[in-house]
Amino acid sequence: MVKKFTFNNPIPTKAVVADIKASNDKLLYFEYKDNSFVYTMSDSACVYGLGEAVRGINKRGWIYEGYCSDDPNHSEDKRSLYGAHNFLIVDDKSSGGDRFGVFFDYPARITFDIGYTDSSKLVVSVDKADLDVYIIEGETLREIVKNFRAIIGMSYIAPKWAFGFMQSRWSYFTKDDVVRIADSYKEADIPLDAIFLDIDYMERYKDFTINDERFPDFAKFVSYMKARGIRLVPIIDAAVKVEDGYDVYEEGKKNNYFCKDENGDDYIVGVWPGKTVFPDFMNEEANKWFGDKYKFLTDMGIEGFWNDMNEPAIFYSEKGVARAFEEIEKYKNIPLDANTFFDCRDVFSRLSNSQEDYNSFYHNYDGKIYKHNDIHNLYGYFMTKSASDAFRRNNPEKRTLLFSRASYIGAHRYGGIWTGDNHSWWSHILLCLKQMPSLNMCGFMYSGCDIGGFNGNCTKDLLLRWLSLSIFTPLMRNHSACGTKDQECFAFGDTESFKNIVDLRYRLLPYIYSEYMKATLSNDMYIRPLSFDFEDDEMAKTVEDQLMVGDSIMIAPVYTQNAKGRYVYLPENMTAIKLNNDGTITESEIKKGHHYIEVALDEVMFFVREGRCVPLCNRADNVDSIDENTIKLYGSGDSYELYTDDGYTTTPTLSNIRTLTK
């Protein structure tokens, strides 16, 4: 079912854990020539995958790049975002053609031209053809995914509390700010499981430090918040501040744990703390060293982290700044016209994340020296591995929350991801919806987006509609940027509507957690396009704004402003479940076909497949207080297979399933 084809001298990425010998046969499906792999598509072929990317579920018609990129503007013209997930499924079976999956295991920049230049051609190009190509076959789309996931290893499993609703902002600057957020949610009677700490909790943005003025007695505060049912989740950035006397910097410098320039000196760049250096996560000793640093916070009671800026993001390099000042001198005594003005303006903006910088530092990986750009996509992956391995060493029986911004396939074994710095745009509700199944295909099960949008100013109606989608994503976090309008659920005056929707997340959580665990433990997908469940339904292939969630649910969220409802396609008879604005639940049977469904701003509707059930329990203030004894089954089926465990230990098994009946 899986064949491996090796070209030249691949750099080992450790994305694939199965022992698969390279085939001597001719490469299947693709023609290879001049560092490009070409497949000819029929007009009806669909192409799925690529994980975190812009545009549709079907990837045809655009050109994408696998290159981890720090880019806060997720517009349709972008080719890459924070993750590089080089797995595709080509499905042309309905026309009598091919159906297969393909993984290009290549850690540098890779381009996927999927019918962009030539509508009939899928062209995958690399600069240097040193890579492994895996062809994955199966009878169904889901079987192809399962066969792929079997060779890359089981996905990360988050602790159960991390499936609750979580609140974040850049930044809650002080202990009092955090208490105010917790108090405001409590006063509004809106459930909450975690509050996130962005970079300002640190002492001058230094990893593994606490600003004692803003957060005095931090360990005591962590314990106090947990007693209130709320975990604190701090951020960790990839770059380490250059500062004499700072223990993390001093240890890393002494032991040569930082990335080097061409002369063997530590490569210095600028990020949040000013001058910084990058830990060489590819170096096994440095990787272990950095991971063990998280113990500084876990010893204070911290049970979750988010890793950021690990593409890695670069604001500037010292050499780049010097070049910029030299260049700006050229414009000093000349009149700026239409051409020179824009060049002058962009001199300093070009400093950030420059290719010249990425080509100027080096890693020590498995005893060999690699230029960063040759293994660029592994950096965030190995940072996540660093932390995850340390958690397993230092507390092997406990699950720790961990998710990252940058990633490559393989990182899915160590943590989840969020989709980065989106905007408070209606179109980004839809973008989140389309990214989720593609991420599941690539193994990233614990995923979600910044609810309400990170950049820009969120409105009440936008946040309500966004929540109505995100109550179904495993990671459910409201996050916003410094300088934007407050977008906590209590910030818009009327809290009752927000309370009902977030309450529904907790009422659904037995189903969400159960389906997530069953899918993860069997290498299946928790969130899927309709076409993965209804392969013979040609209409299902064209529906890109509805998703299957678990075994029983189909969702069709409203994502346009001022809409009173939306058109929905039902590929079979289903039961519509509506959360009414008074908190009650109603059921109605709807026939297969096209329907206009009214869904008010403060309501949520989802659909249950024919013959299936969904368990809903009573509302709860947090995950730990959910009472599964209050579960009631909804839908036309008679029973439901509920997965349940303690939610914290690291040895889950599919034997933890019991049958619930009406």
ABEGO torsion letter per residue (X at the ends): XBBBBBBEBBBBAGABABBBBBBABBBBGBBBBGGBBBBBBBAABBBBEGEBBBEBABABGBBBBBBBBBBABBBAABABBABBBABBBBBAAAAGBBBBBBBBBBABBBBBBBGAABAABBBBBBABBBBBBBBBBBABAAAAAAAAAAAAEBBBBBBAAAABBBBBBOBBABAAAAAAAAAAAAAAGBBBABBBBBAAABBGGBBGBBBAAABBGAAAAAAAAAAAGBBBBBBBBABBBBBBGBAAAAAAAAAGABBBBAAGBBBBBBBAAEBBBBBBAABAAAAAAAAAAAAAAAAAGBABBBBBGAOBBBABBAAAAAAAAAAAAAAAABBBBAAAAAAAAAAAAAABGBAAAAAABBBBBGGBBBBAAAAAAAAAAAAAAAAAAAAAAABAABBBBBBBABBBBGAAAABBBBAEBBBBBAAAAAAAAAAAAAAAAAGBABBBBBBGEABEBBBAAAAAAAAAAAAABABBBBBBBBGBBBABAAAAGBAAAAAAAAAAAAAAAAAAAAAAAAAAAAGBBABBBAAAABAABAAAAABAABBBBEAABBBBBBABBGBAEBBBBBABBBBBBBBBAAGBBBBBBBBBEBBBBBBBAABBBBBBBBGBBBBBBBBBABAAABBAAABBBBEABABBBBBBBAGABABBBAABBBBBBX
